[in-house]
Amino acid sequence: MRIVKFILIGIFTLFFQIFIAPKFEILRTIPNFLIAYIIFISLNQKYKIALAFAFFFGLAFDLMYPPTLGLNAFSFILISFLVNRYHKIINKEKIAVVLICIFVICFIYYLFFFINYLFATEINIKLFSSNLFSILYNLIVTFFALYFFLFINKIKLYLDV
């Protein structure tokens, strides 16, 4: 039953990312709520299940943006691997530590896109500044979305049929 709940949350997050997140665009940067979802799944599921979720939702998100096909799937798998591997040794009680960890995750995510843009387009100084803003903007969004997902996970709903 828990898997069904996580799948439904993932599908809702994917649709939210595709259809509603572009409305939160600031300076041509769309927040990525799927990063928070991948972190959430990696914290709450076993290693192989979390990797499968990361691959599936990364590939589903990639299908919406064909020029980067496979890049989201690969980066989500790497994020899931890193969170699964290191989340037990991190002190999650300190907000500064959580923010630093989310910053590293967002940096890793955008590092792949930065490398892709370096080879796909000409080098431009705006590429560096826009990537830094994307990392910081997604740091804030991922932080709040992650705690929102953790809050949803604590809520127990009972259906009386």
Secondary structure, DSSP 8 states (H G I E B T S, - for coil): -HHHHHHHHHHHHHHIIIIIGGGG-BTTB---HHHHHHHHHHHHS-HHHHHHHHHHHHHHHHTTSGGGTTHHHHHHHHHHHHHHHHGGGS-TT-HHHHHHHHHHHHHHHHHHHHHHHHHHS---HHHHHHHHHHHHHHHHHHHHHHHHHHHHHH-------
